[in-house]
Amino acid sequence: MTTQLVDEKIIEGIIEALADNDKLLALEERWEEDFPAISDYLNQDSFSLLIEEEKAYVSFIVAVIFLSWEEKFGKFEKDLKPKKLEKIEEANWEKLNSAKGKTFREKLDIFFDGHSQEDLLAFIEDSIQDDEEQMVSGAARDIVFICATTILDTIIEREESNPFNKAW
């Protein structure tokens, strides 16, 4: 079965839509009500190392992933499983910690090998790179990348394993 890609055009449209902060706040309320695993994951203790602006930026990145996915494949009907999030997060930390490369970007190459949603993964990577508008400190970069990638990978795994999902 061929995987459909959430492409850059969809991602850019969602980013523009989220310029209206009310849409992000409404989504965060929706997560609290209908998707407590996502809400709980974004508020876990390990994120206490992040400053408030970085926490807000993580929510923005995850919102872009979540809404881009819904734009391409339709609204989510059920929450993610906390145990699955935990398992995938652990695997992603192991992958990052064992990655070879001189720069952070080179270390992330291992995540792209065979990934079914390269545009979303590239969006995450681009969101945390050093630039003049840096939203994430160097110290927080790993945490933000792993968090966003874990949400994405959990969504992908759940949707790929759903025999009734016509998107895959």
C-alpha positions as CSV (number, residue, x, y, z in Angstrom):
1,M,0.0,0.0,0.0
2,T,1.3,3.4,-0.9
3,T,1.7,6.0,1.9
4,Q,0.2,9.4,1.2
5,L,2.4,12.3,2.2
6,V,1.3,15.3,4.2
7,D,3.1,17.7,1.9
8,E,4.7,21.0,2.5
9,K,1.8,23.0,1.1
10,I,-0.6,21.6,3.7
11,I,2.0,22.3,6.5
12,E,2.5,25.9,5.3
13,G,-1.3,26.4,5.2
14,I,-1.7,25.2,8.8
15,I,1.2,27.4,10.0
16,E,-0.6,30.4,8.4
17,A,-3.9,29.4,10.0
18,L,-2.2,29.2,13.4
19,A,-1.1,32.8,13.2
20,D,-4.5,33.4,14.7
21,N,-3.6,32.4,18.3
22,D,-7.2,31.7,19.1
23,K,-7.0,28.6,16.8
24,L,-4.1,27.3,18.8
25,L,-5.9,27.9,22.1
26,A,-9.0,26.2,20.8
27,L,-6.9,23.2,19.7
28,E,-5.2,23.0,23.2
29,E,-8.7,22.9,24.8
30,R,-9.7,20.2,22.3
31,W,-6.7,18.2,23.4
32,E,-7.6,18.5,27.0
33,E,-11.1,17.4,26.4
34,D,-10.8,14.8,23.7
35,F,-7.1,13.9,23.6
36,P,-5.8,13.8,27.2
37,A,-2.8,11.6,26.2
38,I,-1.5,14.4,24.0
39,S,-2.3,17.1,26.6
40,D,-0.6,15.0,29.4
41,Y,2.4,14.3,27.2
42,L,2.9,18.0,26.5
43,N,2.7,18.8,30.2
44,Q,4.9,16.0,31.6
45,D,7.7,16.6,34.1
46,S,10.5,16.3,31.6
47,F,9.4,19.5,30.0
48,S,10.0,21.4,33.2
49,L,13.5,22.0,31.8
50,L,11.9,24.2,29.1
51,I,11.1,27.9,29.5
52,E,7.5,28.9,28.9
53,E,8.3,30.2,25.4
54,E,9.8,26.8,24.5
55,K,6.8,25.0,25.9
56,A,4.5,27.1,23.9
57,Y,6.6,26.5,20.8
58,V,6.4,22.7,21.4
59,S,2.6,23.1,21.4
60,F,2.7,25.0,18.2
61,I,4.9,22.4,16.5
62,V,2.6,19.6,17.6
63,A,-0.4,21.6,16.6
64,V,1.0,21.9,13.1
65,I,1.6,18.2,12.9
66,F,-1.8,17.3,14.3
67,L,-3.8,19.7,12.1
68,S,-1.8,18.9,9.0
69,W,-2.6,15.3,9.5
70,E,-6.3,16.0,10.0
71,E,-6.2,18.3,6.9
72,K,-4.8,15.4,4.8
73,F,-6.6,12.4,6.3
74,G,-9.6,13.7,8.3
75,K,-10.4,14.4,11.9
76,F,-9.0,12.1,14.6
77,E,-11.7,10.1,16.4
78,K,-9.7,8.8,19.3
79,D,-6.8,9.7,21.5
80,L,-3.3,8.3,21.3
81,K,-2.3,5.6,23.8
82,P,0.0,6.8,26.6
83,K,2.0,3.6,26.7
84,K,2.6,3.8,23.0
85,L,3.8,7.4,23.3
86,E,6.2,6.3,26.1
87,K,7.5,3.4,24.1
88,I,8.1,5.4,20.9
89,E,9.7,8.3,22.9
90,E,12.1,5.8,24.5
91,A,13.0,4.4,21.1
92,N,13.5,7.9,19.7
93,W,15.8,8.9,22.5
94,E,17.9,5.7,21.9
95,K,18.1,6.6,18.2
96,L,19.2,10.1,18.9
97,N,21.7,9.1,21.5
98,S,23.3,6.5,19.2
99,A,23.3,8.8,16.1
100,K,26.5,9.6,14.4
101,G,27.3,13.0,13.1
102,K,29.3,16.1,13.9
103,T,26.4,18.5,13.9
104,F,22.9,18.2,15.3
105,R,21.4,18.2,11.8
106,E,23.7,15.3,10.8
107,K,22.6,13.3,13.9
108,L,19.0,13.7,12.7
109,D,19.7,12.0,9.4
110,I,18.9,8.6,11.1
111,F,15.3,9.7,11.7
112,F,14.8,10.3,8.0
113,D,15.8,6.8,6.8
114,G,12.6,5.2,5.6
115,H,10.3,7.7,7.4
116,S,6.9,7.8,5.7
117,Q,6.2,11.5,6.5
118,E,9.5,13.3,5.5
119,D,7.9,16.7,5.0
120,L,6.5,16.7,8.6
121,L,9.8,15.5,10.0
122,A,11.6,18.2,8.0
123,F,9.2,20.8,9.4
124,I,10.2,19.6,13.0
125,E,13.9,19.7,12.1
126,D,13.6,23.1,10.5
127,S,11.6,24.5,13.5
128,I,14.5,23.8,15.9
129,Q,17.5,24.9,13.9
130,D,19.7,27.8,14.9
131,D,18.7,31.0,13.2
132,E,18.0,34.6,13.9
133,E,14.5,33.9,15.2
134,Q,15.6,31.0,17.4
135,M,12.6,29.8,19.4
136,V,14.5,26.9,21.1
137,S,17.7,27.0,23.1
138,G,20.5,24.6,22.2
139,A,19.8,22.8,25.5
140,A,16.1,22.3,24.8
141,R,16.6,21.3,21.1
142,D,16.8,17.6,21.8
143,I,13.7,17.6,24.1
144,V,11.6,19.6,21.5
145,F,12.7,17.4,18.6
146,I,12.0,14.1,20.5
147,C,8.6,15.3,21.7
148,A,7.4,16.4,18.3
149,T,8.8,13.4,16.6
150,T,7.3,11.1,19.2
151,I,3.8,12.6,18.6
152,L,4.3,12.3,14.8
153,D,5.6,8.7,15.0
154,T,2.8,7.6,17.3
155,I,0.2,9.1,15.0
156,I,1.8,7.3,12.0
157,E,2.0,4.0,13.8
158,R,-1.6,4.2,14.9
159,E,-3.0,5.2,11.6
160,E,-0.9,2.6,9.6
161,S,-2.1,-0.2,11.9
162,N,-5.8,0.8,11.5
163,P,-7.2,-1.7,8.9
164,F,-10.2,0.7,8.3
165,N,-8.0,3.7,7.5
166,K,-8.3,4.4,3.8
167,A,-5.4,6.9,3.9
168,W,-2.7,4.2,3.8
